[in-house]
Amino acid sequence: MNLPNALTVSRLLSIPVLMALLIARFPNHDQLAAAVFLAASLTDTLDGNLARRRHQVTESQGRVIAATPFGKTKTVLQVAAVLLLILQRPYPALELSANVVVGLAVAFTVLSGVDYMWRFRDVLLRRDAVVRPVPTGGGAPGAESPVDPLVRRLHERLGGGGLTLAVAESCTGGMLAAAITDQPGSSAYFKGGVVAYSDEVKERLLEVPAELLARHGAVSEEVARAMAEGARRRLGADVALSVTGIAGPVADGTEKPVGLTHVWLAAGDEGEGRRFVFRGDRWANRREAVGEALGLLLSRVER
């Protein structure tokens, strides 16, 4: 059992203790009950942070539904409401505050529910289309892994055309290269790829100028272009695709929104880029980025 799970178990064990303190009658039993509840609530935040830091978050079919501002506010209000309801018993002056906070907690609970359903409507309404992961190879022995239709079309165009392809990825973390190489025979045209997740790797392996990163940020059209051109040059390919973006669930500390993604196609002296702001969760945004990058390449080779 890891530490996050142990903290979860501790919260479960605190329930009978809390109930006993609320029922009991001895000096300061309500104050002690409030302290137990607050401690249990704090472990909820702690084990979530630990799980994310240690990559022990449970996922379902590659999907993680991240917390939203409404959801976080709702949780804080719910904790505050329960604390005030407990403490109003020894301190009647808190009754009005408790009622107000309970009302706010109810309102934000409803709002956060609506917000979650809207943000992750792709999961609720298009589960068959979204949950299926981008092909990454593997699977049961002898089983053919699914290949995205865009990749099949790409194979048809590049398989006998003589053009070679390279990729440079940041936010997609190798998903684009995995999707391309899931197609048998892709070695005929796919040179390889660079997963440049940090700015240091972008500079060192893809030769993205440091001043470009400082001026425009890693998630920008300028850096996407430099990444694609660097991959094309370093890997000796005819064309190169790049992807850089903010997959979420939180932004990168700038004013740029979660979901902002730039893709770029470098081909000879020409280049073409596209900008998107995806509205899904982290997995959906990364998957959409892969699809748009493939679509950009296909729009060029199918002309």
PEJOQUI-V154650 format. One record per backbone hydrogen bond with DSSP energy under -1.0 kcal/mol. NH is the residue of the N-H (numbers start at 1). CO is the residue of the C=O. E is the energy in kcal/mol with one decimal. If there is no record, write none. Layout:
NH,CO,E
NH,CO,E
//
This chain:
6,2,-2.1
7,3,-2.4
8,4,-1.7
9,5,-2.3
10,6,-2.2
11,7,-1.5
12,8,-1.7
13,9,-2.4
14,10,-1.3
18,14,-2.9
19,15,-2.5
20,16,-2.3
21,17,-2.1
22,18,-1.9
23,19,-1.8
24,20,-2.4
29,26,-1.8
32,28,-2.1
33,29,-2.1
34,30,-2.4
35,31,-1.9
36,32,-2.3
37,33,-2.4
38,34,-2.4
39,35,-2.4
40,36,-2.3
41,37,-2.2
42,38,-2.2
43,39,-1.5
45,41,-1.1
46,42,-2.2
47,43,-2.9
48,44,-1.4
49,45,-2.1
50,46,-2.4
51,47,-2.4
52,48,-2.1
53,49,-2.5
54,50,-2.4
56,51,-3.3
60,63,-1.5
63,60,-1.5
72,68,-2.6
73,69,-2.4
74,70,-2.5
75,71,-2.0
76,72,-2.2
77,73,-2.5
78,74,-2.3
79,75,-2.3
80,76,-2.5
81,77,-2.6
82,78,-2.3
83,79,-2.3
84,80,-2.4
85,81,-2.3
86,82,-2.0
87,83,-2.7
88,84,-1.8
89,86,-1.1
91,87,-1.8
94,91,-2.3
95,92,-1.9
98,94,-2.6
99,95,-2.3
100,96,-2.3
101,97,-2.5
102,98,-2.4
103,99,-2.1
104,100,-2.2
105,101,-2.6
106,102,-2.3
107,103,-2.2
108,104,-2.7
109,105,-1.9
110,106,-2.0
111,107,-2.4
112,108,-2.7
113,109,-1.7
114,110,-2.2
115,111,-2.7
116,112,-2.6
117,113,-2.1
118,114,-2.1
119,115,-2.9
120,116,-2.4
121,118,-1.2
124,120,-1.4
125,121,-3.3
126,122,-1.5
130,126,-2.1
131,127,-2.1
143,140,-2.4
152,148,-1.8
153,149,-2.4
154,150,-2.2
155,151,-2.4
156,152,-2.1
157,153,-1.8
158,154,-2.8
159,155,-2.5
165,189,-3.3
166,239,-1.5
167,192,-1.7
168,241,-2.5
169,194,-2.9
170,243,-1.4
173,170,-1.3
175,172,-1.8
178,174,-2.3
179,175,-2.4
180,176,-2.1
181,177,-2.6
183,180,-1.3
186,183,-1.7
188,185,-1.7
189,186,-1.7
190,186,-2.8
191,165,-3.4
194,167,-1.8
196,169,-2.2
196,194,-1.1
197,195,-1.2
202,198,-1.9
203,199,-2.4
204,200,-2.8
205,201,-2.6
206,201,-1.0
208,202,-2.1
213,209,-1.6
214,210,-2.4
215,211,-2.2
216,212,-2.5
217,213,-1.5
220,218,-1.1
224,220,-2.2
225,221,-2.4
226,222,-2.1
227,223,-2.7
228,224,-2.2
229,225,-2.6
230,226,-2.4
231,227,-2.5
232,228,-2.5
233,229,-2.2
234,230,-3.0
235,231,-2.3
237,232,-1.4
239,164,-2.1
240,266,-2.1
241,166,-2.2
242,264,-2.1
243,168,-1.9
244,262,-2.2
246,260,-2.5
259,246,-3.1
260,257,-1.8
261,276,-2.9
262,244,-3.1
263,274,-2.3
264,242,-1.7
265,272,-2.9
266,240,-2.8
267,270,-2.5
270,267,-2.0
272,265,-2.0
274,263,-2.2
276,261,-2.7
278,259,-2.2
285,281,-2.8
286,282,-2.0
287,283,-2.4
288,284,-2.8
289,285,-2.1
290,286,-1.9
291,287,-2.2
292,288,-2.6
293,289,-2.2
294,290,-2.3
295,291,-2.3
296,292,-2.3
297,293,-2.0
298,294,-2.6
299,295,-2.2
301,297,-2.4
302,298,-2.2
303,300,-1.0
//
